[in-house]
């Protein structure tokens, strides 16, 4: 994994969990149950980033250069198709900064379509790309990677696998001389990552309600969501800018959306607990202040009344 990616992961995860631990200590809520959740949330973006940035050697490679080109690929289970642009010479001519392409992928009994835009910063002059090695586009100065304004590589995650044909049904623009299609190991399942995010969030929320620890769920959800968006948006050529860019949707959903839900849930249960505690205190106070009932006089039975009637004549 590139060093800058490691530094970004370490910095963001370290700062996030550092603030989590500090707040939990302030709330006296740093229990043994919190540590497994924090470790799992920290490992998720690291594991996903390693997988998407290091897909391994391609099992098969093909190349398309124009509309109408057709290639055949075999896609094993849990593998994806990596689409990498081999760029033309960089000039200031119109259309030299992008290429729109549309691919139709057909398997036995199924068909999928995929369209995307190759974009690059144009007008810098000189040859931009003339070869590719080890999943990196290279020019005369060395490895060529994209920045936040560029898109030089896409990954197609298929729902079905096996033997497929890939047909280029549309191609416009002159940024790319060709597209290299590679069969590579796919990233973790997006469904599995979303389930993981929900489980982490719900468990953290339960601990937050129990210990009245605010922001625990939103902070851990932010890390889990970061893994989700790294998986969806990042390819090897995106490198650390792509990893950083994935922080934006993770922060919006985690620190705004989840935080709002967390605030409402914790305050609801906290208010409910306070109401129950107040009712219990009022019941105790009422029991203490209630005056004791005087004992009722025992009523005399019929035998006692007869004895009293017999004694009265004797007294007289």
VENVEN-V64543 format. One record per pair of residues at least 4 apart in sequence whose C-alpha atoms are under 8 Angstrom apart, sorted by the first residue. I is the first residue (numbers start at 1). J is the second residue. Records with the same first field share a line. If there is no record, write none. Layout:
I: J  J
This chain:
1: 5  6  50  53  54
2: 6  239  240
3: 7
4: 8  240
5: 9  239  240  243
6: 10
7: 11
8: 12  240  244
9: 13  45  46
10: 14
11: 15
12: 16
13: 17  42  223
14: 18
15: 19
16: 20  219
17: 21  38  219
18: 22
19: 23
20: 24  215  216  219
21: 25  30
22: 26
23: 27  213
24: 28  29  30  213
25: 29  30
27: 211  212  213
29: 211  213
30: 34
31: 35
32: 36
33: 37
34: 38  204  207
35: 39
36: 40
37: 41  200  203  204  220
38: 42  220
39: 43
40: 44
41: 45  200  220  221  223  224
42: 46  223  224
43: 47
44: 48  223  224  227
45: 49  223  224  226  227  228  230
46: 50  227
47: 51
48: 52  187  188  227  230  231
49: 53  227  230  231  243
50: 54
51: 55  186  187  188
52: 186  187  230  231  234  235  236
53: 234  235  236  237  239
54: 236
55: 184  185  186  187
56: 184  185
57: 134  184
58: 182  183  184  185
59: 182  183  184
60: 73  74  182  183  184
61: 180  181  182  183
62: 71  73  180  181  182
63: 71  178  179  180  181
64: 69  70  71  168  178  179  180  181
65: 69  177  178  179
66: 168  171  178
67: 168  169  170  171
68: 167  168  169  170
69: 167  168
70: 165  166  167  168
71: 165  166  167
72: 163  164  165  166
73: 163  164  165  166  183
74: 161  162  163  164  183
75: 79  80  81  161  162  163  164  183
76: 161  162
77: 160  161  162
78: 185  186  187
79: 157  158  183  184  185  186  187
80: 155  156  157  158  183  184  185  186
81: 155  156  157  181  182  183  184
82: 153  154  155  156  180  181  182  183  184
83: 153  154  155  156  179  180  181  182
84: 152  153  154  179  180  181
85: 118  152  153  176  177  178  179  180
86: 129  130  131  132  137  176  177  178  179  180
87: 128  129  130  175  176  177  178
88: 127  128  129  130  174  175  176  177
89: 126  127  128  129
90: 96  97  122  123  124  125  126  127  128  175
91: 96  122  123  124  125  126
92: 96  122  123  125
95: 99  173  174  175
96: 122  173  174  175
97: 119  120  121  122  173  174  175
98: 117  118  119  120  173  174  175  176
99: 117  118  119  171  172  173  174  175  176
100: 115  116  117  118  170  171  172  173
101: 115  116  117  118  168  169  170  171  172
102: 113  114  115  116  168  169  170  171
103: 113  114  115  166  167  168  169  170
104: 111  112  113  114  166  167  168  169
105: 111  112  113  114  164  165  166  167
106: 110  111  112  164  165  166
107: 111  160  161  162  163  164  165
108: 163  164
114: 156
116: 154
117: 151
118: 150  151  152  153  175  176
119: 149  150  151  152  175
120: 146  149  150  151  152  175
121: 149  150
127: 139  140
128: 138  139  140
129: 137  138  139  140  144
130: 137  138  139  140
131: 137  138  139
132: 136  137  138
133: 137  138
135: 236  237
136: 143  144  145  236  237
137: 143  144  145  237
138: 142  143  144
139: 143  144
144: 237
145: 152  237  238  239
146: 150  151  152  237  238  239
147: 151  238  241  242
148: 238  241  242  245
151: 238
152: 237
153: 235  236  237  238
154: 235
155: 235
157: 186
187: 231
188: 192  193  231
189: 193
190: 194  228  231  232
191: 195
192: 196
193: 197  224  227  228
194: 198  225  228
195: 199
196: 200  224
197: 201  221  224  225
198: 202  221
199: 203
200: 204  217  220  221  224
201: 205  217  218  220  221
202: 206  217
203: 207  217
204: 208  216  217  220
205: 209  216  217  262
206: 210
207: 211  212  213
208: 212  213  214  215  216  217  266
209: 213  265  266  269  270
212: 266  270
214: 262  263  266
215: 219  259  262
216: 220
217: 221  258  259  262
218: 222  254  255  258  259  262
219: 223  254  255
220: 224
221: 225  254  258
222: 226  250  251  253  254  255
223: 227  250
224: 228
225: 229  250  253  254
226: 230  246  247  249  250  251
227: 231
228: 232
229: 233  234  246  247  249  250
230: 234  242  243  246
233: 242  246
234: 238  239  242  243  246
235: 239  242
238: 242  243
239: 243
240: 244
241: 245
242: 246
243: 247
244: 248
246: 250
247: 251
248: 252
249: 253
250: 254  255
251: 255  256
252: 256  257
253: 257  258
254: 258  259
255: 259
256: 260
257: 261
258: 262
259: 263
260: 264
261: 265
262: 266
263: 267
264: 268
265: 269
266: 270
267: 271
268: 272
269: 273
270: 274
271: 275
272: 276
273: 277
274: 278
275: 279
276: 280
277: 281
278: 282
279: 283
280: 284
281: 285
282: 286
283: 287
284: 288
285: 289
286: 290
300: 304  305
301: 305
302: 306
303: 307
304: 308
305: 309
306: 310
307: 311
308: 312
309: 313
310: 314
311: 315
312: 316
